[in-house]
Amino acid sequence: MKPTRILVLAACAAGLVLTQTKQPQDEEYARLVKEWTTRPEFMSPLVDHLPKVAGVPTTKDVLGYYVGAPKKLTRTGDLAKYYRALAAASKRVKIIPAGKTDEGRECLVIAVADEDTIRDLDRYKGYLARLADPRGLTPEQAKEVIAQAKPVYMFTGGLHSAETGPPEMLMELAYRIAVEDSPLYDSIRKNVIVMMTAAAEPDGRDRYVDWYYKYKLTEENEQDRTPQPPYWGKYIYHDNNRDINYSQITMSNWLKFYLEWHPPIMHDLHESQPLLYTFSGQSPQNPTLDPILYAEMPWFSEFEMTKMIGYGMPGVWTHAFVDMWSPGYLDFMSSNHNGMIRMYEIMGNGGANTMRRNIGVGGRGGPGGPDAEPVAAPEAPAGRGGADAAAAGRGGRGGGMAAREWYRPLPPPRDLVWSMRNNTNYSETGVLSALELTAAFPKTVLENFYLKSLHSVEAGSKDAPYAYVLPSSQKDPTRVAFIVNILRKQGIEVGRATGEVKAGGATYPAGSMIVKLNQPYGRLAKILLEKQIFPTDAQTTYDDTGWTMGLMSQAQVDEIADKSILSASVQPVDVYNPQGMVKGSGPVTAILHNGSNNLVTLRYRLKDLKFEAIEQATKDLPAGTLLVASSPRVKEEVEKLGLQAVAIPAAPDVKKHEVDLPRIAMFSTWSSTQDVGWVRYAFDHFEINYDLIYKERIRQGGLKAAYDVIVVPHQGGRGGAKSLIFDVEPKPGKKFAYTRDPAFPSLGMYGESEDISGGMGLEGVAELDRFVNQGGVLITLGAASFLPAETFITRTVDAARTTAAFYAPGPIVEAEVLNPNHPIFYGYTDRILPVRWAGGPLLRVPNDEARRTVLMRFPGSDKSVLSGLMRGVAETRMRPAIIDEPVGQGRVLLFATNPAYRWQNLGEFNMLANAILNFNDLPKPPASPPAAATAPAQ
């Protein structure tokens, strides 16, 4: 049977009302999209036509091309230009500003509905706010609100900048919903408020489009692939979909928008899988979320798959890819707040070229899925074990992406030609099917939204735990503030105890922070604060398995199973900014080192003053306490930074050293700027000065004359030293300049290179070795610690990899401090610390003489896994976590951990801050290994 005949019969069988309207049709559009669609079955009757409405512009009228045109991508300024033209011409469309990005671009949301709804949007926003917080609503009142309300269905597209299709498609979707007259569109406009982002990551969108037009227009097949641009956003690449604490400006903008509008459904449009994967919330599922959610998600995904297969469109599947364990993906802000998360992975080409593709056995369908590597070929995420383990965690691919499976009943062809228009046809058909279902059952969507909110309040009232308490007696209030302010940012209610509180056999002083769980977002609070107990070590997951905020921050967070805590008197906290204090009077101010990262900020803010650090504790002053001459300026900064200090008559008579500020360089490869970006973000936040350098500066040499400390953040993954040394693979006869260029204005930011390929090479390694031997301090984090071990910059340290049986996606584990007097442990009082497993190397020192350099190690027992999953924990037994090895006149500090991970593990960052503050006062290794360190490394 001919494909066109299949489409006609399928559309009729699906029951979709496709009655021909009297609207004039855009004949040029119909001709071109048919030409751009590479197979008839890649089209649906929902998108093979476009109405022409006098006075309402299509993208062709404003931009000069239709959506899906070959080799046409739209920058954010033109996206906004089109949407504003559409809104000016149609009373069914409204533009809603949602803040600015790091680089000053607009975050825009476009709303589309019938005229009456658009005119009265604020009233509908109010209805959703009442359903989001059902406290005080009787069941009858809730029914009344639901009867009047309409669900907001919000699409986000372009979060990952190499996933270029969704921002294009959404322009056409907005136009189509605004103008097309048929029962389907009348129902959508009447019953649903459709919202969409112009581009979810505007800075990255423009940077990628510039790079595309400069380097990627000639790609015709997968062998033609050129590198991606070194940057999307200012700091991070695809981790904008992992920013669990909403640290990045743009991601914070979307969270603010969500908490203002409360969309019951958020739908994130990605590109990586052939031909369209629709997320159904497969296991492992976070058990704290409402069970209703896990019924809604397959309801929608199965409907979309049914509709699209009915249209004859192959390669639509569900169930076997992304799971529901981690709460850290951007649009999980919806399910975290009692809404519904939706997500597609659509096949993309990383641009608007028409390309020959081979799906193949186990093949990926696109270059930029939510966990794709930015430039290098996809590999197993660091720390997860072999590629088989990672693949199993990414969708259970069975016989390959072109194989028929129970969740893929109509597989795609193995070899095909794929176009941007195909991408548009699939994504637009899918979202229109989702909107069809929503418009048919708007009250069910709203009822579920209300019930999930109500259930959250009820669960916190009847099921333990009932609350979490952060005691005010903690020595470092800044870590408490970090947790409290992130909870508040996500809309979670936090109260400050007005008096002493007794619960669960413990007594908490006034001022303690209490997070009661009988609130609309109580379930989210529990998810963030509880220890993660992975359901079974036989399963795998897409991202991290552990994120417990108290452990990550190394702050005391007590889980309360005593229901009386709900009666504790509290004052609501909006933002918690702890006030620092200087007690007493005297000519010397001693700023206590209680573990606050703000201590390094203080030193940099007062960089013109002389500071000393005491090397051993006194009765009242912990080791690492900073001494400085008293002044109003010092007092003011101590208070602003939430630090604790005492003014004393004189400096204590103990050993001390001057705290100098080093000249710091931070090294980044051109292919892996993201993990470096998280360290940059932390340094910028804590006001640590540094130069960001690349292979060009390393090769130039003379490093010790310019820098005292070089930090090499986690990068390279299991590729080890080779990844850092050789970086982006050169292509014969081609150079990839990332430089300022008026024709491509977003390129050349955060560093420049005449050719990003090639890496530092062995000559770069020689310069790093020379830097250390001349007296420099080299600090490597996580996977970057392969570099000094594998290149023999460190002479006695070996680095191994875990086996294929090992699987540890981001658990939190114990680490044992072996040399507590070392300056990097200033502010730490416990010998056993929680750290995040970073996927760094399994370090080893071969003998007792070298073992003196081990500062911290992993116990490597089952009980040492505190949160999340580590399978094969014995492989880490007695492995060093931190090594401080003297080399020549300098030092190498190797962290197998990563103390600056995604703005999460603030409790570990202080080790890195201490290393910086005490860079030229690191002690010689002890005369013999610490007693606890004598067990053999394995």
N, C-alpha and C positions, 0 to 999 in steps of 0.2 A: 504494500500500500504506500502511496506517495506521502511524504512528510506533510505537505500542505493539507491533504485529506485527513491525516491524523489530527492535525491541529483543529480543524473544523469540528470533527466528531468529538474530540476531547473537550473542546469548549462547551459544546452542547451538553455532553454528559456531565460536566462539572456543574451544570445548572447556573452558570454565570449569565446574568442578563447583559447581553451585548447588542441590545436593540440599536439598530442604526438610527442615530439622531439626525436632526436636520442641520446640525452644525456644519459649517464649511470645514473641509479638511485641508491640511497642509500637504499638497501633493509632492512638493520637493522633499519634505521630511520623509514621507513614506518611501519615496524612491531611494533616497540616500541611506536610510537605515537598513533597508533591504540589501543594498549594495555592500554596506559595511558589516552586516551580519554574515559570518562565514559559512553557516549551515542553516537551512530552514528550521531545523528543530531547536536551534538556539534562540528562537524568537517566540513570543507569545502574542495572543490577540489583545492583550492589555497595552502593548507598547509598539505595535506595528503601525500606528497612526498617531496623528496629533491634530487636535482641533485648531482652527484659526479663529480668533475672536478679535474683532476690530478694537483697537486701542489698548489691547493687552499684549505686551511684547513677549516673544519667545527669546531664547538665548541667541538665535540667529539675528534677531532684530537689534539686540544690544551689543553682542560680542562678535558677531559676524560668522558664527558657526553653531551648528546644532550639537547637542551633547552626544558624545561618542564619535565625534569626527576624528579620523586618524591624525596622530601627531599634534593634537591640540589639548593642552592642559591650561587650566585657568588659575591665575594668581589670585590672592585673597582680595586685592583691591577690585578686581573685575568681578569676583563672586559677589562682593558687596554692591557693586554697581548694578549688577543684574537684579539682585533681590530688591534693591531700593526702587528700581524702575518697575518691577512687578508690583510692589506694595503701593507705589504711587498710582498705578493703573487699576488696581483691584481692591475693593473693600473687603475682600475675603483674606487678605494677607496683611500681616503686621510684622515690623522689625522690632526686636527687643534687644537692646545692648546688654552685654554680660561682662563688661570689664575690658581691660587691655592686657596684652602679653608683656613679656620681658622686653621685647623690642618695640613696644608701642602699637602693635597691630590690634585691630578690633576683634573681640569675641562677639559674634552675632548669633542670635537665635531668630528663626523665622517661624511665625505661627500662621497656620492656614486652617480655616473653618468657614462656616457660612457667615454671612454679613452680620447677623444679629449676635452671633457668638463672639466674633472679633470685636464688635463694638462694646461688648460687655465682658471682656476677658477678666477684668479684676474680680467680678462677681464669681466667676467660675474658679478663679484662683482661691478665693475665700472658701468655697465649698470643699476643695481638696485639702485645704489646711485643716478644716474641721474633721475630715475623715482621717487625716494623718495623726491627729491627737484626739482620740475619741473620749477622753476623760470628760465627764459631765454630760455626755450625750446619752440619752435613754435610747433603747432600741427603736422606739417609735420615731424619735427625732432623727436618728441615723437614717432610717428609711426615708424620711422626708428630704434629708440632704441628698441622699443617693438619687432620689427621684428627680431632683433639680440639677444635679451635677453632670459633668461630662468628663470622661477620662482624657488626660493629656498623653499622647503617644509621641515620645521624643526620640528622634534619630540623631546619632552622632556619627560623623563620617570624617575621615582624614586624620584620625588620632595618630596613626602611624603614617609618616609622610610619604613613604614609598608605595603606600596603598592608595593609588591616585584616583581610582574610579568613583568611590562614593561621593566626594564633593561635587563631581560633575553630575552624577545621576540625581542628586537631591535638588539641583536647580530644575531639572525637567519634572521631577515629582511635584515640586511646589507649583509649577505652572499647570500641570495636568489636573491636580486636585482643585486648583483655583478656577479652572475654566471648563473642564469637561462636564457635559450634561449627559447623565445616564443614571439609572437606578443605583449602580454601585457608588458613583461619586457623590450623588445626592445623599446617600446613606452615610458615607464617610464624613462629609461636611456637616451633616446634621447631628451626628452622634459622637464625633471624635474631634478633639483639638489636636491637629497634627503640628508638631514642632520639629525643627531640625537645626543643627549647627551649620553655618556656612563652611567652616573648617574647624575641626576640634583642636588642631594644633596649627594656628595660623603662621607662626614663625617658621616651623618646619615645612609647611606647605610651600611657602615662597622659596625657601632654600632648595627644596627638592625640585621644584619646577625650574628654577634657574639652572640647576645642575643637569636636569633632563635636557633642556634646550641646548646646553653647551656640549654635552657628551653622549647622550643616549639616543638621539634621534635615528642613528643608523642601525640599531639592534634589530636583527631579524629572526634570531633563534637563540636558544639558551647558551650556545657557544660564544655568542657575541657579547655576553654580559660584560658590562664595565662596572667599576667600583661605584658604590653609592657615595654621596657627599659625606664628608667627615662628621658633619653636624646636622641635626634637625633643630631641636630646641637649643636653648642656651647651655643647658647642662646635660640633658639626657636624650636618648633615642627612644626605643620602644618601652623603656621603663616608665614612660608617662602613663602606661597602662598597668604599672606596678606601684604607683606612688600612694601606698596605703595610708600615709599620714598627710596627704595633700600638701606637700611642701612646695611644689612648684606653682608659680603664679597662675598659669593658665588652668591647671587642674583645680586649683582653689576657686577660680572663677566659676567653673562648672558646678562645683559643690555648692557654692553660694546660690547659684541659680536654682539648683535642685531644691534646696531647702526653702527657697522662696515660692516655688511653683508646685513642688511635690508631684511630679509626673508618676502616675501608677505604673507606666511602662517606659523603660529606656532601652533602646535598641542600638547596639554598637556595630557598625558596618566595617568589617576588616577584609583583608585579602590574603589568602595563603593556600586555600584548598580547592581542588577541582571537584565539581564546577561551582557548587554552592553547598556549603555545610550550614545547617541551621541548628543552633545550640538548644539542647533539650535538658541540660542539667544532669549529666550522667554522674555516677558514683566515681570516687568517694564524694559524698555530700556532707556539707557541714550540718551536723544534727541540731544545732541551735536555731537555725532558720526555720520558719514556719512550714509545716508539711504541705500547706496549700500551695506554696511556691513550686514544690516539686511535682504537683499535679498540673499546674498552669503551664509550665514550660513545655512539656511534651505535647500538651493539648495544642499549643500554637505551632510547634515545629512539625508535628504530624500533619496538621491542616495544610501548612505551606507546602510540604513535600507532596501531599496528595494533590493539591491544586496544580503544582508545576509538572508533576508526572502526567496529570490529566491533560495538560497542554502539549505533552510529548517532549518535554525538556529533560534530557538525560543528566545524570551526574548530580542529582539533588539527594542529599542524605542527612542523617541526623544520628544522635546517640553516641557515636564512637570517637569523640575527639576531646573536647574540653570538659573538665569536671567542675564540681561545685564545692571544692574544699577551701581554697584560699578566698578571703574577702577583699583582696587588694586590687582587683581590676577596676578601672575607672567607673564603668557603668554599673558595677556592683553597688554603687551608692544607692541605686534603686532597690535592689533586694535587701541591702543592709538596712534600709529605711522602710521596709514592709511593702515595697513595690515589686515589680517583676523585671528581672534582667533578661534581655534578649541579645543575641549576637549572631552575625553571619560571618563566615569565611568564604569569600568569593574568589574565583580564580582571577588573578591579575598578572599583568606583564611588567609591573614596575614602571609604567608609563602608558602612553597612548599609541604605541607601535602595534601593528598587526604582526604576530610572531608565530612561527611554527613551533609547536610544543609537543613534548613526549611525556605523557603522564607516568607510564612505566610502573614497575613493581616498586611500591614504597615511595614513589616520586612525590615531590611537593608540587603544588599547583601555582605557587607564586613566590616572589622574592621577599615578601615583607610581612609575614604573618605575625601574630602577637608575640611570638618568641623567636622570631628569625634573627640571625646575627646581622648587624648592620652592613658589613662589607664582605667579610669572609663567608665561606660556605657554611651552611648550618652544621652544627656539631652538638654533641650531648652537652647540656648545660653543666657548668663546672660543678663537681661534687656529686653528680648523680650516678656515677659509674659509667659503664660502657654505653655505646650507642644503642644497643638493643633495649637497655633499660629505659633510655630516654624515649625511644620510639614507642615503646609500650605505653609510656605515660602520655603520649601525644596522639592517642586515638585508636589504638588496637587495629592497625591497618590491614590485618589479615593478609590476603594475597596481593595486596597493592591497591592503589587508589582507583584503578580501572576494573577491579574485580567486583563481581556481584556478591553482596552480603545482605543479611536480613535487614540491615539498616540502610542499605543502598540498593534498592530493588531494580533500578534502571541505571546501570553504571555508565560512565562517559566513555567515548572512544579513546583508545590508548594513544593514538596519534591524531593531532588536529591542528588547525590554524585558529588562533585565538585573537580577538580584537577587543578594543575598548568598548565597542558597541555591544559585543556579546556580553561583556561584563555588566554593562548598563541594563541590558535586557533581563539578565538573571536577577540582579539586585532589585531592580524596579518591580519586576513581576513578583518577587518574593515579598517585598514590603507592602505592595498593594494587596496581596493575599492576606497578610497579617492585619492590615487595616480593614479588610473586608470582614474578617472574623471579629475584630474589636467592635466594628460598627454594628455587627449583628448581636453582640452580647455586651453592650457597654455597661449595663447595670451589674452584670456578673463580675466584670473587671473591677468596678467600683466597690461592690460588696466584698470581694476578696481583699481589696486594699484596706478597707475598713476593718475587716475581721482580723487580718494579720496585725494591724496596729493594736486592736483590742486585745488580741491574744498575747501580745508582748507585755502589755500592762498586767494582764491577768497572771501570766507566768511568773512575773516578778513578785506577785502577791502570794502565790500558793506553792511555788517550787523553790527549794534551795538550789543554789545560793540566792540570797535576797539582796545582797549588796557587796560592794568592795570598798575597803577603807584604806586610804593613804595617810598614815599617821603624821601628825604635825611635829612629832618628836624627831623626825629624820634630820640628820646633820646637814644634808644638802637639799634645800628646798627647790633648787633649780631643776632637778630631775623630776620632782613631783609636779612642778609647773609644766614641764614638757608634756607629761602624760595628761594632766588636767586640761591643758589648752588644746590638745589634739582631740580629746573627747568633746570638748565644748565646740570646737570647729565643726564637728560632725553632728551637732545638734543634741548631744547627750547631756542630760541634766546632771550637774554636780553641785553638791551642797557643802558648806563649811559648818562643821559642828559648832553650835553656839555655847556648848558646855561639855563637860566630860561625858563620854559615852562608854557604857559597858555592854559588851555583846560577845557571846561565844566564849565566855571565861576570860576575856581580855578587857583592859581598860584603855581607852584612847583619849588623849587630851583634847581640850577645846582647840578649835582651829583645824582639826583633822578633816581631810576631804572625804566625803562619803558619796558614793555612786549607788543610789538605790535603783534596783532593777524593775520596780513596778512603774515603768514609764514607757512611752511609745518606742523609744530606741533602747530599751533595756537589753534586748537580745543582742544588739550590736555591741553594747558595752561589755556584755559577757563574752562575746566572741573575741574582742580585742584584749580582754584582761585575763581570761582563763588560760590554763595550760592546754595546749593542743594534744589530744590523745588520738593519734591516727587510727582509723578503724581496724586496719589489718596490715601487717607488713607484706602481705601478698599483693597489695594494690600499689599502683603508682599514681602520681598526680602531676598536674601541668606546671605548677610553680611551687612555692615554699610550703612546707608542712608545719612550720612553727613561726609565731610572731608575737608571743606573749609580751605585752608592753612592759610589765614590771621587770621581767627577766632581761629584756633587751635594754632597758634603761638602768638596770641594777638599782631599782628603787623598791621600797617595801610596799607591796600591794596585798592586803589581806582579804581573802575570800571569806564571807560571813554567811554561815548557815543558820544563824539565830534570827528568827523572824522579828524579834523586838527591835532590830536595827531600823526597821521601817518607821518606827515611831520616834526615832532620834530627831531632835530639833536642829534644823540646819538653815542657813541663809544661802539663797541661790548664788552661785558663782558665775559671773559672766566670763571674765578673763582673769587668770591668776598671775600676777606679777609680784613675786615675793620681794619684800623690801629688805635689802641688806642692812647690816648694822655694824657700827664700830663702837664697842664698849670701852669705857674708861677714858683716861687721858694720859698723854705721854708723848715724847718726841719721836717714838718709833711705832709704826703701825704694823702689826702682824696679821696678815690675811691668812686665815686658816685654810689649809688644803684639805677640804672635806670631799673632794672628788668632783667638784663642779667644773665643767668645761669652760665656764665663764672666767676662770682664773687666767687662762691664756688670753682671753679677750682683754682683761684688765691690763695684762702686761703690755699688749700691743697698743692699747689706748694711752698708756702712760710710758711710751717707749723712750721718752727723753729722761726718765728718772732712773736712778740706780736701785736695782732690786737684788736681794740676796735670798737664797733658799736654805733653810736649815736641813741638815742631812739626817738628823735623828730626832725622834720625838722627845719633848719634855713633858712635864706633868700636864700642861695646859695646851701645848701646841703640837699638832701632828707633824710628822716628817713631811718636808716639802712646803711647809708654811713659808710664805713670802714676807720679807721684811723690807720696809721702805720708810723714808722719813715722813712723818705725819704732816698732812696739809689738808685744807678744805677740799682741794681737787681730788685727793685720794679718797677722802670720806665720801664725796659725791659719787664717784664711780663705783665704790664698793656698794653703796646703797642701791644704785641703779641696777647693778648686775646681780643683786640678790646674794651677795657673799657675806660671810661672817668674819669679823676682825676684832682685834683688841688693841688698844693703844697702851704701850708699855714704856717703863722708864728707860730701858736699854735693851739692846739685842741680847738674847740668851747666850750663855757661854757654852755653845756646842759647835761642832764642825758645821761650816756653811760654805756656800760658794755663790759667786755672782751669777745672776741669771741674765745672760746675754741673749740678744735676739739674732737668730741666724739669718743669713741670706739663703732663701729657699728656692729651689727649682722643683717643679712637678713635671714629670715626664709622661707624655702621652704618645701612643702610636696614633697613626692617622686612621686606622681601621676600627679602633675600639675606644672611642672617646667617652662612652657612656659611663663605665665604672669609674673612670677618671673624673667624670662630671660630678658624680656623687661626692667625691673627695673635694673637688673644687667648691661645690655648694657648701659643704661643711666648713671649709677654710674661709670662704667668704662670709658665712654666717657668724663665725667666731672671730672674724676680722684678722685672720692670719695672712700676712703679706707673702706673696710668692710670685715667681715667674712661671708661666706655662710654657714648657719647651717641648720640642719635637726632635725627630731624627737629625734635622738640619743643625740644630744647636749642639747636639751631642757630637756629631761628626766634626764640628768646628774645633773642638778641643778647648783647652784652657779652662776647664770646668772649675777647678779649685780656686782659680783666681777670681772667679765670679760668684761662687756659691760655697756655702758651708754644708748644706744639707740638700740632697736630692731625694725626693719621694717618688717612688714608682708605684702607683696604685694598682690594685687588682686588675689585670687584663691578660689576655692571651689564652685563658682557659687551659684545657688539657694539652694544648699545643706547646705549652711550656716556653722555654727560652727561644725556640725557633720563631714562635709567633711574634715575640717582641723584637727580635733581631731583624727578621726579614719582612714582616708586616704585609702590606698590600703587594700581591704578586705583580710585577711589571708585565706589560703587554708590549711585545716587540713593535718598535716604531711609534709608540704612543706615550704621551705624557698627560697627566691629569693634574692640572694646576688648580689649586684652591687659593685664589688671590682676589684682591679687590678688582672689580671690573664694572665700569658704569653700565655695561649692557646686562650684567647679572649682579645687581646691587646687594643681594643677600649673601653672596659668597665672600670668602676671605675674613669672616668674623671668627674671633677667638683663636686666631692663628692663621698663618699663610704658608703656602708651599708652592714652589714651581712645579712639583710633581710629588703627589702623595704616595706613589708606589716606591718600593725598593727597600724601605726600612733602614735602620741605623747601620746594619751590616756588622761584620766582625771588627771593623775599625771603630765603630761606636762602642762595642764591648771593651775594646782596648782603652778607650777614653774613660769609660766608667771605672775600669780597673785602676787607671792612673789617678783618677780623682780620689779614690779611696786610699790608695797608697800614699798620696800626698797629704792626707789628713782629713779628707772629707768623710761625711757620714751618709751612707746610702741606706735608705729605708724602703724595703719592699713589702707590699701588702698582698695577702692571698696568693693567687696564682702567679703573680709577678715574682714571688720568691723562688720559683724555678730558675729565674735568670742568674742570680749570683751562684747558686749551687751547680747548675749545669754548665756554666761557663768558667768555673773555677776561680771566680772573683773571691769566693770564700773557699779556703783550701781544705777545710775539714768537714764540710756539710754536704750530705747527699740528699737528693730529692727523688722520691719514688711516686708512682701513681697508684691509686686504688685499683682493685680488680673489677671485672665485669659484674661480680656478685655484690659489690658494694653499691648501696643506694642511699643517698642522704640529701634530699632536696631541702636545704635550709633549716635543719633542726637547731635547737638551742641545747648546748651540751656543757658539761662541766670542764673547767680547765684548772689545773693546780699550779699555784704560784710557788716556784722553787727558790727564788731569791727575792724575798719581800722587801729587802733594803735597797733594791735597785730603784733609781729615780723614776722609771716608767710606772712604778707601782705606788707613787705618792698619791694619797687620797683613797687608797684601797685598804680596807682593814681585814678582809677575809682571805684565807689561803685558797679557798675554792670559789671560783667565779663562774657565772654563766656567760658563755660566749656563743656567737652564732657560728656554726660550721660553714666555712666559706668555700669549700672545694679547692683549697690550696694544696700544696704538695705534702706528701708524707715525708717530713724532714727526718734526718737521722744524723747523729754524730757518733763516730765509731769507737771512741775510747773514753776513759775517765778524764783524761787531760782535756779533750775537746768538750766533754759533757759539762764542764764547768760553765760553759757559755750558754747553757739552756736556762732560760728565765721562767718559762711556763710550759706545761705539757698537758696532753690529754690523758686522763685516766683510762678511757677506752673500755668501760664496762657498760652493761645494759642499764644499770641504775644511774649512770652519768648522763644519759639522754633525758633532758629535763622537759622538753616540749617538742612535738613533732616526731619525725621518723628518721632513724638511722639503721639501715640494714647492713650487717657486716661490721658492727662497731669494733670488733676485735682488731680490725686492720689499723685502727687509730691508737691502739694501746701503747702507752708510754711514748708516743710520738711527740716531739717538741712542738709547742704552739708558738713560742717566740724564742729566737736565738739572738744573742748579742755577741758577735765575733769580731775581735780586733784583727785588722788587716793592715800591715804596714803601719803608717802613722794614723790611720783612720779606723772606722768601724763600719760594720754592716749589721743592721737590725733586720732580721727576717721574721715577718709575721706570717705564719700559716693561716692565721685568722684574717679577717678584713674588718678593721675597726671603724670603717666609714661605709656601711652598707645601707643604701637606699634611705638615708635619713631615718633609720630605725634603731640601731644599736648604739645609742648615745652613751651607754654605760661603758662601752669599750673604747670610745673615741679618746677618753682621757689618757689612755696609754700612749696614743700617738701624740697628743698635746704635750704630755710630759717629756716624751723623747725630743720634741722640738725645743721646749724651754730649757732642757738640760743637755743639749746636744754636745757641748764641749766639756761636760763634767760627768760623763758616763764612767763608772768605775771599772777598774781592771777586774777580770774574772777572779772569783775567790780562789784561794790557794788549793782547795780541794772541792770536789763536787758537793753540793748540799746533800745532807743525808737522804732526803726524800728523792734525790735524783739518781741514786746509785743503781736502781733497777735497770736492766739492760733495755736499750731501745730496740724495738722490733721492726 
